[in-house]
Amino acid sequence: MTRYWKVEEAKANFSRLLRAAEKEPQVITRHGKPVATVIPGAQEAPKPPRSVWELLRGDFTFTPPEGEDWDSDWLERDRTPLAEPLDLGDGENTEPRA
């Protein structure tokens, strides 16, 4: 059974907390609200993203609002070329996109 530890209790009994966490997740609370969970080492914690792009890539699920039906091509990139050059402020790459 998962145990809830107050921060002070977790600090004072850290070794016991770790031993208990080897068996099942242990929740640490502050002012009665969960702030951290210590999980067994066999259950790997999710690794932080290595870059912003990896973070943004994520797994997204898009669903239409109730009563609407989206066909499969509803999310497509706008490939319309720019009418004017794109100024990136560095004096380069000012040609319109094709």
C-alpha positions as CSV (number, residue, x, y, z in Angstrom):
1,M,0.0,0.0,0.0
2,T,1.3,3.4,-1.0
3,R,2.3,5.5,2.0
4,Y,2.1,9.2,2.3
5,W,5.1,10.9,4.0
6,K,5.2,14.5,5.3
7,V,8.4,16.3,4.1
8,E,9.8,16.4,7.6
9,E,9.1,12.7,8.1
10,A,10.6,11.8,4.7
11,K,13.8,13.8,5.5
12,A,14.2,12.3,9.0
13,N,13.5,8.7,7.7
14,F,15.0,8.9,4.2
15,S,16.5,5.4,4.4
16,R,13.2,3.9,5.4
17,L,11.5,5.8,2.6
18,L,13.9,4.4,0.0
19,R,13.4,0.8,1.3
20,A,9.6,1.2,1.1
21,A,10.0,2.8,-2.4
22,E,11.8,-0.4,-3.6
23,K,8.5,-2.2,-3.2
24,E,5.9,0.4,-4.2
25,P,5.6,4.1,-4.9
26,Q,5.9,6.5,-1.9
27,V,4.2,9.9,-1.9
28,I,5.8,12.9,-0.2
29,T,3.4,15.7,0.9
30,R,3.8,19.3,1.9
31,H,0.9,20.9,3.8
32,G,-1.2,17.8,3.0
33,K,-0.7,18.1,-0.8
34,P,1.4,15.6,-2.8
35,V,4.6,17.2,-4.1
36,A,6.7,14.2,-5.1
37,T,6.5,10.4,-5.7
38,V,9.4,8.1,-5.1
39,I,9.0,5.0,-7.4
40,P,10.8,1.6,-7.4
41,G,14.0,1.6,-9.5
42,A,12.6,-1.1,-11.7
43,Q,9.9,1.3,-12.9
44,E,12.1,3.8,-14.8
45,A,11.2,7.4,-14.3
46,P,10.4,9.2,-17.5
47,K,13.6,10.7,-18.9
48,P,13.6,14.5,-19.4
49,P,13.5,15.7,-23.0
50,R,17.0,16.3,-24.5
51,S,15.8,19.3,-26.4
52,V,12.9,21.7,-26.9
53,W,12.1,19.9,-30.2
54,E,11.8,16.5,-28.4
55,L,9.6,18.1,-25.8
56,L,7.3,19.7,-28.4
57,R,7.2,16.5,-30.5
58,G,5.3,14.7,-27.8
59,D,2.3,12.5,-28.3
60,F,-0.7,14.6,-29.2
61,T,-4.2,13.5,-29.8
62,F,-6.5,15.8,-31.6
63,T,-10.3,15.2,-31.4
64,P,-12.9,17.3,-33.0
65,P,-15.3,19.3,-30.9
66,E,-18.6,17.5,-30.2
67,G,-20.8,17.5,-33.2
68,E,-18.0,18.1,-35.7
69,D,-16.4,15.6,-37.9
70,W,-12.9,16.3,-39.2
71,D,-11.7,14.5,-42.3
72,S,-8.1,13.2,-42.4
73,D,-6.5,16.2,-44.0
74,W,-7.8,18.9,-41.6
75,L,-4.3,19.4,-40.2
76,E,-2.0,20.4,-43.1
77,R,0.8,22.8,-43.4
78,D,0.0,26.0,-45.3
79,R,2.3,25.8,-48.3
80,T,1.4,29.2,-49.8
81,P,4.6,31.1,-50.6
82,L,5.2,34.4,-48.8
83,A,4.4,37.4,-50.9
84,E,7.2,39.4,-49.5
85,P,10.8,38.5,-48.4
86,L,11.1,37.2,-44.9
87,D,13.4,39.4,-42.8
88,L,15.0,37.4,-40.1
89,G,16.9,40.5,-38.8
90,D,20.3,39.0,-39.7
91,G,20.5,40.3,-43.2
92,E,20.4,36.7,-44.6
93,N,17.6,34.5,-45.8
94,T,15.5,37.3,-47.1
95,E,14.2,35.5,-50.2
96,P,10.6,34.5,-50.2
97,R,9.9,30.8,-49.3
98,A,9.0,28.6,-52.2
